[in-house]
Amino acid sequence: MPLSNSARIAAQTPRIIALWRALNPLRSCVSFMNTGAHPDDEISGMLAALSWRDGIDLSYACSTRGEGGQNDIGTEAGAVLGALRTAEMEAAAQVLPLRLYWLSDSADDPVHDFGLSKSGVETLAKWGRARTLARFVHILRTERPDIICPTFLDVPGQHGHHRAMTEAAHLVIDLAADPEFSGCDLPVWQVKKLYLPAWSGAGQAYDDALPPPPATLAIPGQGCDPVTGWTWEQIGQRSRVFHATQAMGRWVPADTFRDWPLHLADTRVAGPDVGLTAGLPASLAQLAGYAGAAGLDDTLAQAQQAMDEARAAFPDGAAILPHAVRALTLIRTARETCPPSAEAEVLHRLSRKEIQLSHLIRIAAGVTVIGRTADDWLRPDETTAVTLETHVGRADSATVDLLLPHGWRADESGLTPGTDATPFDAYRDTFLPDTPPAPALAVTLRILGVDSTTRIALETPPVLQPARSATMSPAAEVFNIAAPRALSVTLGDIHPPKAIAALILPEDWQTMRTENGFALTPPADVAPGLHQIDLTLDRQPALAARRILHHHIAPTLHLAPARLALRVVDVAVPKARIAVFSGGNDRVAHWLSAIGCDVQQPDTTLSDQALNGFDTVLIGIFALKFRNGLAALMPRLRDWVERGGNLLTLYHRPWDNWSAAGLDIEIGQPSLRWRVTDENSTVTQLSDHPLLTTPNAIGPQDWQGWHKERGLYFAKGWGDAYRPLLEMADPDEAPHRGALLTADIGKGRHTHTSLILHHQLEHLTPGAFRLMANLVTPRR
């Protein structure tokens, strides 16, 4: 659906701000690339100052899509979360703005977020060292930044993904300039400077064990943008708020400032490093001498003078236009007459200036072009109408063309993707805010006899779905031999609508078509194990198309094979009534029901009589923060435990309102020090407590096949009533005992676990089902 009027109004930017923003890049022709491992690693406040104040051209190279991270706004996980976080990063990039590049270019790329690591060496081994460096070099040779700056230091106590990207940054500064490097065939590029942050990355998550390097300069953070009145940190937070899955975006008071000290770690320019752009062409007026293109001295100096005059004419758009048009004409002349010996240093900078000036000319001319489609979601051979809203302002003429991806066509009826058009790629490896991907609009203006063209994104770009797909629910399922139940698969949004659907079944399984999908019947002697059941449409493999819709991002799509992963387990379940209070960040209630537990999800306002009807209460991850009324319920829950109730709390971070629990357990932070990231680490059971024996005997087999890690935010301290039941450690580290704690309290029991059981259930880890069944078993 097109944007609502209210959403359209909220998205408007005042023209004076847009004009001011379009003028700022004319100050500089220096480019700065921030590098990180995840969406949200960018140094947003510093980048805002460099762009909004100093006019420096920005980019961000990110290794992973953050698919192994947490999700504060929903249940998207894994590759689906990666697609969501990619869209968040693209939205955040448009605020600063950042030209965005990814080392990971697909959902199954080895460069991925496999969970927190404590080692850069381990990370590069999992990503593939050669693959990582080749992708990084490709990005540097494509973007051609003068400066690169990682966000984090390569020191113990820091995330291994961060350490890997910082190590790689030191290596690629030479590899990108090496014509013999075989991992990339693009023309070589020499990065001129490598800076490191001269501040510690320690905090709630990390704990840098070494001090930061000494500052050689600082990016000042005082003052504010003269048009908006926002400080640089406030602008940064306007970008960071789009990282909603990571609970980013905080209020910064107007009188709060900070500087960003940097350490020059490597340089290929002469002279003292008295400023960030020292030794670099700070403006076009210095570019010809810097590049050894003496013949361009006068042309580029005049172009810079015209751009300075355009800036001085603010806010008068009509007065800005002749200077901007003259600068554009001079830059085109310089491009045509640039000597071959200077092309490597000059042409990409002039191309960026041409894009920036064309954008400025459109805004200064008061031209408005908005393109809307009638549909957000399309299939091959479906047509959506296109509506254009155009105001030519001061332009002598304006032409609007539709830029089409391969396989699309446009006519008077609208936009139509053909059968050979490529479906939407949520993992596209590049996003350039000033050059939006097709389908988009190309707006060509003639002003003062000069043509200029800018690309404008459609208001909501339509998302192309595949020709053959269906929603298949569930995508993961468990069947408990000890508590058998009917199994079914529901199909929806089948395309083509009349396609014949079928399942590819394991041997001896049976299926029957139902009105909404299929009923599945396992053989009577089915054994524990993992089965894969694929969907076909007209005997061809089908894709599962997961639409991702959140208010802060454009509609996006995740594609994967239409497949049911079915785990058969043999789990004894308790005869107990279980109440689950979820914060919306896990599906533990679903999985407990699936193995045969009696589960309800009551409201937090339930009466004492209703509460007394439950044997076990389970509090899901982050629930004390996100579940309304749960903190207020805690005193009654503690009394209920005293009377004989079984309370189970799943992992919480210290800032998830944990103190409201009123439980004698201190959550450890930073998380890197209080977690075990090796999913195969040895787990020692410290006792034969009933939680480890009843109704399922937990043993070594239950700790096999875990995914991502063992757990995080382990307890740091606990009261005398609590007993640790497990011990585990990452290699070469002291063991942790805060992963599973239990205490008999009155006639009842409280158990707290920081094991990521909710994640293991989603990944159908057998031992997680057996242990969870034990944890919800009441004290007898």
Disulfide bonds with the S-S distance in Angstrom:
none
